[in-house]
Each structure stands twice: as structure tokens, then as C-alpha cells.
């Protein structure tokens, strides 16, 4: 049954960065909510279920703050007005209303149960109760708030039954005291009818004074482009030492994950299923990116080598979506963030055992992106293209050197699985760029030329 609120949400949600159903036709929308706080401003939390015309459904978590009068300073967070018994009520995005962000940590400190929502403090450090949170503007599939200098809160917008890997892995790694993660301070679950509770949010220690890996890497590339007569190892902003340390940090996290969570040797069936899944994703991608046809035979050959690969692989829990935007450099080293995997994949799939080479491939692809993203502006500049390739090769090699030194295993040798993971990721990138940044499509397509030529 349609209500004034569901109609507002139907209009508002497709324009939010975290909404994953952009471009899909809605068949219906329903919502159910409860009050998180009845003080001023009133805060309610809504589970919004969207049904699409293709039969699929998704559930999103939408916290709202309610005001008796319009608030000019909250105009960018305004959703709409809903008629009440004696006046209109004004609904705002509660994650962008600072006064409405306080109850999350208050309930977490108290280990509350509010309606279907359960708050679980980790009990390892103090939680900044009473402080408001400031929204992190760069978030995409989720929404994060920073509470002062102490904690960062992540709201998982799309709900799925089961424990989110980000919470599960951070909780497990806490026992190892791994220095390359930000400690978990607590998490929130919400009951799902007839299923396991879904993870609604998590709270972590905020990493102070950290620099984003993507920004550092791309600054290094800009330094190289600015020095026309110097090689990558001669430029003041050379990134290779950081890449090597990042490889060592990645190996450390992988080793501890294998220690505290299940692992097992990969059998022939797993290799075959992995190759088959990659081939299936390729066929789906062809419908979106016709340019993949040029690489079709080469990609199929790359994937076929996986099915017949003699390499030994230990399947374990991994990051699942590792790239330069998921790591922070601090004064003491690298910190790895966001262990939830690719948000577009089903949660059960993201919790499956996998090869650490998937994470290695993700980071290698990220080095290629960092090196080539500025070529989008000048695609016909052969000098820039040469220097981009030089930077990518140097930093990919440094990452592998660091990983090998820390783990005793060279992740970047002649591994059919690594090449296939890279190619599979590049195919995924082609689909993303075709839909969102068509002028960037040249980056993954160039990589596929390299990967299939080496097959």
C-alpha cells in the first residue's frame, strides 16, 4: 500500500549515491519503521523494500530525522513533508543531520535493544557517547560518520541476512592484534523476518592523521608526468617504497586471516567452478560492453588455463575488494579498510573461502588505474603512456616484492589464477566504466590487451 512516505522515498532514493538499483524499473516499494529516539529531533529507522519489474527485491536501511518546521541549514538533507494529524512533519536524511547522529553511540554504549535493532559494543575501548557525527562525503555503497578524532561509524545501506564480513573479519583479527587494521568498537544488527539478523552498522577506531592510498599514488604519478626527463625511480614522489610496504601489510593480514578463520586447500572442482564463473561474467559483460568482443578469445583462453592449473592454492577468507582506495598510510605503516567485499555480490558469496590472489589482483589493477587515469585527458600522448606503464610496472613489482618478503611466497609469478583474477576484475571495470564513466573505459580495455596477449 502506497503512503506519503513511501512516495517520498520512491522519488528520493534513486538519487542517493548508496542506492544500487539505479536505472532499474521499480514495481513496488514498501517500508516499515521504528523510533530510534523520541527526543528532539525525533529519529526513526526504516527498512525500505524495493521490488523491481524483473522480479528482484532489495532492502535498504534509511534513518530519518523529523522536524516540526523546515530547517534551512538542513536543506541539502531535506526529503519531504508528510501530513500529520495537526501539522506537517518535515523529514530529513538523519545521517546528514548532526543532531540526529548522537543516538547511535548512546545505544551502543548501553548495549540497547530498540525495536528489531540490537546494539553490540565490543567492550575493548571507550565509545564517544554524546558526540555528534560528521558525514564522510566520499562514501558510495554505505554511509559513514566520523565522531571527533575517536571513531568512525558505517551504516550498511543494503540489508542482507547474515553477519557482514566487515564485522566478522575485524572481530576475528582483533584477536591477533594485527597492526594493519582499525580495531572494531561495536556493531548493530537488525532482525529480519524468517532469516538471520542483518548487520546494520559497525563502529571502528578512527585512524588519525592518515593519508588515502589512492591520493598518494596518483600524486606520485603527477610528479612523474611533471618531470619529463626523469624515470620513475628518480622522481621525488616515487611511490615504490610505499608499495613494497603495502605488499608486506597485505601479506600480514592474509596470514592472520588464515590463522583465525577457516581455510582449506583448493581442489580441482574449485578451479573449474572459478573458471566457469569468470566465463559467465564475461558473457554478461558483452551485452553491456561490445568492445570486449575483441578480447573474447584471449579471455576465454585465460580462464581455461585456470581450470587446468596445477598450482597449489590455499582457500581462506580474504578482503575481496582490495584497491588503493581501501588503504590508509599512517606514520607507522598501512591500515587496510572495508573487508565487506564487493557490495554488489550477494553476502553469502562474499563470505566464501577464496584465494589471497584475488586481493593481490585487485591491488595490481589499482596500480594500473592510478598510473593511467590521467591519460584519459590526453589519450594520444605516447610519452605519457610510456611513463604510465613505467610507473605501473615499478609499483606492481614493488608490491609483489613486499608481499613475497613477508610471506615467503611470490604472488606475482607465472600464476594462471592471478592473471585470470586480473582479467576478471578488468571485465568488471569495463562494465562499471561503460555505465558510469565511458571516457574511462580505455583504462581496463588497455589492460585486457596486455593480459590476453600474455595468455
C-alpha positions in Angstrom: 0.0 0.0 0.0 1.4 3.4 -1.0 1.8 6.0 1.7 3.0 9.6 1.6 6.3 8.5 3.0 6.8 5.6 0.5 6.1 8.0 -2.3 8.7 10.5 -1.0 11.3 7.6 -0.7 10.5 6.4 -4.2 11.4 9.9 -5.5 14.4 10.4 -3.2 16.3 7.1 -3.1 17.3 6.8 -6.8 19.3 10.0 -6.4 21.4 8.8 -3.5 25.0 7.5 -4.1 24.4 4.4 -2.0 21.3 3.2 -3.9 22.3 0.2 -6.0 19.2 0.0 -8.2 19.9 3.0 -10.5 18.4 2.5 -13.9 16.1 -0.3 -12.9 12.4 0.0 -13.1 10.5 -0.2 -9.8 7.4 -2.4 -9.4 6.6 -1.6 -5.8 8.1 -0.1 -2.6 7.1 -0.8 1.0 8.6 0.4 4.3 8.4 -0.3 7.9 10.0 1.8 10.6 10.6 2.2 14.4 11.7 5.1 16.5 15.4 5.2 17.5 15.0 8.4 19.5 11.9 10.4 20.5 13.8 13.4 21.7 14.3 16.4 19.5 14.9 15.7 16.7 12.9 12.5 16.5 14.8 9.8 14.7 13.2 6.9 13.0 14.8 4.0 11.2 13.1 2.4 8.1 13.6 -0.8 6.2 12.6 0.1 2.6 11.9 -2.9 0.4 12.1 -2.2 -3.3 10.7 -4.6 -5.8 11.8 -4.4 -9.4 9.9 -5.3 -12.6 12.5 -8.1 -13.2 11.3 -9.8 -10.0 14.3 -9.0 -7.9 14.0 -7.2 -4.5 16.4 -5.2 -2.3 16.0 -3.9 1.2 17.6 -0.6 2.2 18.1 1.0 5.6 17.0 4.6 5.8 17.2 6.6 9.0 15.1 9.8 9.1 15.1 12.8 11.4 11.8 14.6 11.9 11.3 18.4 12.4 8.3 20.4 13.2 9.4 23.2 11.0 11.7 23.4 7.9 15.4 23.8 8.9 17.2 26.0 6.3 20.6 24.7 7.4 19.5 21.1 6.6 18.1 22.0 3.1 20.6 19.6 1.4 19.3 16.7 3.6 15.6 17.5 3.1 13.5 14.6 1.8 9.9 16.0 2.0 6.9 16.8 4.2 4.5 14.2 5.4 1.0 15.2 6.6 0.3 14.6 10.3 -2.8 14.8 12.5 -2.5 18.5 13.2 0.5 19.7 11.1 3.1 18.7 8.5 6.2 16.8 9.6 9.4 17.5 7.8 11.6 14.5 7.0 15.4 14.7 6.6 18.2 12.3 5.9 19.2 11.5 9.5 22.8 10.7 8.5 23.2 14.4 7.4 21.5 15.9 10.4 24.3 16.2 13.1 21.8 16.4 16.0 20.3 13.1 14.8 23.6 11.2 14.8 24.0 11.1 18.6 21.6 8.2 19.5 23.6 5.6 17.6 26.5 5.7 20.0 24.3 6.3 23.0 22.5 3.0 22.3 25.8 1.2 21.5 27.3 2.2 24.9 24.1 0.9 26.6 24.0 -2.3 24.6 20.4 -1.5 23.9 17.7 -3.3 22.0 15.4 -0.8 20.2 12.6 -2.4 18.3 14.1 -5.0 16.0 17.6 -3.4 16.4 20.3 -4.8 18.7 23.4 -2.9 19.7 26.6 -4.9 20.5 29.6 -3.0 21.9 32.9 -4.8 21.5 34.0 -3.8 25.0 37.6 -3.1 24.1 37.7 0.7 24.2 35.6 3.7 25.2 32.9 4.8 22.7 32.5 8.6 22.4 28.9 8.8 23.8 27.1 12.1 23.4 29.2 13.4 20.5 27.6 14.1 17.1 29.0 12.6 13.9 30.1 14.3 10.7 29.3 12.6 7.4 32.0 11.3 5.1 31.2 12.7 1.7 33.2 10.1 -0.3 31.1 7.1 0.7 29.3 5.3 -2.1 27.5 2.0 -1.2 27.4 2.8 2.5 27.2 5.9 4.7 29.9 6.8 7.3 30.1 9.2 10.2 33.2 10.4 11.9 32.8 11.1 15.6 35.5 13.6 16.6 39.0 12.1 16.5 38.0 8.8 18.0 35.6 6.6 16.0 34.1 6.1 12.6 30.6 4.6 12.2 29.5 2.8 9.0 25.8 2.3 8.2 25.3 -0.6 5.7 22.6 0.7 3.5 21.6 -2.5 1.7 20.5 -5.2 4.2 21.0 -8.9 3.7 20.5 -11.6 6.3 23.8 -12.8 8.0 26.8 -11.3 9.5 28.6 -8.7 7.3 32.2 -9.8 6.5 33.5 -6.4 7.6 32.3 -7.0 11.1 33.2 -10.7 11.1 36.8 -10.2 9.9 37.6 -7.2 12.1 36.3 -9.1 15.1 38.4 -12.1 14.2 41.6 -10.1 13.5 41.1 -8.3 16.8 42.4 -11.5 18.5 45.7 -11.3 16.5 46.3 -7.6 17.4 47.2 -7.1 13.7 48.6 -3.6 13.4 47.3 -3.2 9.9 43.6 -2.9 10.8 41.5 -0.4 12.7 40.0 -2.1 15.9 36.3 -2.9 16.0 34.4 -1.0 18.7 31.0 -2.5 18.1 28.3 -3.4 15.7 24.5 -3.3 15.3 22.1 -6.0 14.0 18.5 -5.8 12.9 16.1 -8.7 12.9 15.0 -10.0 9.5 11.7 -11.9 9.4 12.3 -15.6 8.9 16.0 -15.3 8.5 19.3 -14.5 10.3 19.6 -10.9 11.6 21.2 -8.5 9.1 24.2 -6.3 10.0 23.0 -2.7 10.1 26.2 -0.9 11.1 29.6 -1.1 12.7 31.9 1.3 14.7 35.7 1.3 14.4 38.6 3.3 15.8 39.2 6.3 13.7 42.7 6.3 12.1 44.1 9.7 12.8 46.5 11.6 10.6 46.2 9.0 7.8 46.6 9.6 4.0 44.4 7.8 1.4 46.4 5.4 -0.7 44.8 6.4 -4.0 45.6 10.1 -3.4 49.2 9.3 -2.5 49.6 7.1 -5.6 48.1 9.5 -8.0 50.1 12.3 -6.6 53.2 10.2 -7.4 52.0 9.7 -10.9 51.5 13.5 -11.4 55.1 14.1 -10.1 56.4 11.7 -12.7 54.4 13.3 -15.5 55.8 16.7 -14.5 59.4 15.5 -14.8 59.8 14.9 -18.5 63.5 13.7 -18.3 63.4 11.6 -15.1 62.5 7.9 -14.7 60.0 6.7 -12.0 62.8 5.7 -9.6 64.4 9.2 -9.9 61.3 11.3 -9.1 61.0 12.8 -5.6 57.5 11.4 -5.3 58.5 7.8 -6.0 55.8 5.5 -4.5 57.7 2.2 -4.8 58.8 2.0 -1.2 55.2 2.6 0.0 54.0 -0.1 -2.5 56.5 -2.5 -1.1 55.4 -1.9 2.5 51.8 -2.2 1.3 52.6 -5.6 -0.1 54.0 -6.7 3.3 50.9 -5.4 5.1 48.6 -7.3 2.8 50.6 -10.5 3.4 50.4 -9.9 7.2 46.6 -9.6 7.1 46.3 -12.7 4.9 48.4 -14.7 7.3 46.4 -13.7 10.3 43.1 -14.4 8.5 44.3 -17.9 7.7 45.1 -18.3 11.4 41.8 -17.2 13.0 39.3 -18.2 10.3 38.7 -21.4 8.3 41.0 -22.3 5.4 41.4 -25.4 3.2 43.4 -26.4 0.1 41.6 -25.7 -3.2 40.5 -28.8 -5.1 40.1 -29.3 -8.9 36.3 -28.7 -8.5 37.0 -25.2 -7.1 39.3 -24.3 -10.0 36.7 -25.4 -12.5 33.9 -23.6 -10.8 36.1 -20.4 -10.6 36.8 -20.5 -14.3 33.2 -21.2 -15.1 32.0 -18.2 -13.0 34.5 -15.9 -14.8 33.3 -17.1 -18.2 29.7 -16.4 -17.2 30.5 -12.9 -16.0 32.3 -12.3 -19.3 29.2 -13.3 -21.3 27.0 -11.0 -19.3 29.5 -8.1 -19.7 29.5 -8.5 -23.5 25.9 -7.3 -23.6 27.0 -4.0 -21.9 30.5 -3.5 -23.4 30.6 -4.6 -27.1 34.3 -3.7 -27.2 35.0 -6.8 -25.2 34.4 -8.8 -28.4 38.0 -8.0 -29.5 39.4 -9.7 -26.4 36.9 -12.6 -26.2 39.1 -15.4 -27.5 42.0 -14.3 -25.3 39.9 -14.0 -22.2 38.4 -17.5 -22.7 41.9 -18.9 -23.1 43.0 -17.1 -19.8 40.0 -18.6 -18.0 40.5 -22.1 -19.5 44.1 -22.1 -18.0 42.6 -21.7 -14.6 40.5 -24.9 -14.9 43.7 -26.8 -15.8 46.1 -25.0 -13.5 48.4 -27.2 -11.5 49.2 -24.5 -8.9 48.6 -25.1 -5.2 46.1 -22.6 -3.6 45.0 -22.3 0.0 41.4 -21.1 0.1 40.8 -18.7 3.0 38.9 -15.5 4.0 40.2 -12.5 2.0 39.4 -8.8 1.7 37.5 -9.4 -1.6 37.7 -5.8 -2.9 41.2 -4.6 -2.3 42.5 -1.5 -4.0 44.3 1.8 -3.2 41.1 3.4 -2.1 40.7 0.8 0.7 44.1 1.5 2.4 45.4 4.3 4.6 49.0 5.2 5.2 49.9 6.4 8.7 53.1 7.4 10.4 53.7 3.8 11.3 52.5 1.9 8.2 49.5 0.9 6.2 46.0 0.2 7.5 43.5 -1.9 5.5 39.8 -0.9 5.5 36.4 -2.2 4.4 36.5 -6.0 4.5 32.9 -6.4 3.2 34.0 -7.4 -0.3 32.3 -6.2 -3.5 28.9 -4.8 -2.2 27.2 -5.8 -5.5 27.8 -9.5 -4.8 25.5 -11.5 -2.5 26.6 -11.6 1.1 26.9 -15.4 1.2 29.2 -15.3 -1.8 31.4 -12.6 -0.2 31.8 -14.9 2.9 33.1 -17.9 0.9 36.7 -19.0 1.1 38.8 -17.7 -1.8 42.4 -17.3 -2.9 44.5 -14.4 -1.5 45.5 -13.9 -5.1 42.1 -12.2 -5.6 43.3 -9.4 -3.3 46.7 -9.3 -5.0 45.0 -8.9 -8.4 42.7 -6.2 -7.1 45.7 -4.1 -5.9 47.6 -4.7 -9.2 44.6 -3.5 -11.1 44.6 -0.4 -8.8 48.2 0.4 -9.7 47.2 0.3 -13.4 44.3 2.7 -12.7 46.5 5.1 -10.7 49.1 5.2 -13.5 46.6 5.6 -16.4 43.8 7.7 -15.0 45.4 11.0 -16.2 45.8 9.5 -19.8 42.0 10.0 -20.1 42.7 13.7 -20.6 45.4 13.1 -23.2 44.9 9.6 -24.7 47.1 10.3 -27.7 50.2 11.3 -25.8 52.8 8.4 -26.3 55.3 9.9 -23.8 52.7 9.9 -21.0 51.6 6.4 -21.9 55.2 5.2 -21.7 55.7 6.9 -18.3 52.4 5.5 -17.0 53.4 2.0 -18.0 56.8 2.5 -16.3 55.2 3.7 -13.0 52.7 0.8 -13.0 55.4 -1.9 -13.6 57.6 -0.4 -10.9 54.9 -0.3 -8.3 53.3 -3.6 -9.2 56.7 -5.2 -8.8 57.4 -3.4 -5.5 54.1 -4.6 -4.1 54.9 -8.2 -5.0 58.4 -7.9 -3.6 56.9 -6.7 -0.2 54.3 -9.5 -0.2 56.9 -12.1 -1.0 59.4 -10.9 1.7 56.6 -11.0 4.3 55.0 -14.3 3.3 57.8 -16.3 1.7 55.6 -16.7 -1.4 55.9 -14.8 -4.7 52.3 -13.9 -5.5 53.2 -12.5 -8.9 55.0 -15.4 -10.6 53.6 -17.3 -13.5 50.2 -17.9 -11.9 47.3 -18.6 -14.3 44.9 -17.9 -11.4 46.4 -14.4 -10.8 46.2 -13.5 -14.4 42.6 -14.7 -14.6 41.7 -12.7 -11.4 43.2 -9.6 -13.0 41.3 -10.2 -16.2 38.0 -10.9 -14.4 38.5 -7.6 -12.4 39.2 -5.7 -15.6 36.0 -7.1 -17.2 34.1 -5.9 -14.2 35.7 -2.5 -14.5 34.7 -2.3 -18.2 31.0 -2.7 -17.2 31.3 -0.1 -14.5 33.0 2.4 -16.7 30.6 1.8 -19.6 27.7 2.6 -17.3 29.2 5.4 -15.2 32.4 6.9 -16.9 32.5 5.9 -20.5 35.6 8.1 -21.1 37.5 5.9 -18.6 36.7 2.7 -20.5 40.1 2.9 -22.2 41.9 2.0 -18.9 40.5 -1.5 -18.4 40.4 -2.2 -22.1 44.1 -1.4 -22.4 44.8 -3.8 -19.5 42.9 -6.6 -21.2 45.1 -6.2 -24.3 48.1 -6.8 -22.1 46.6 -9.7 -20.1 45.3 -11.5 -23.2 48.5 -11.0 -25.1 50.3 -12.8 -22.3 47.9 -15.7 -22.3 
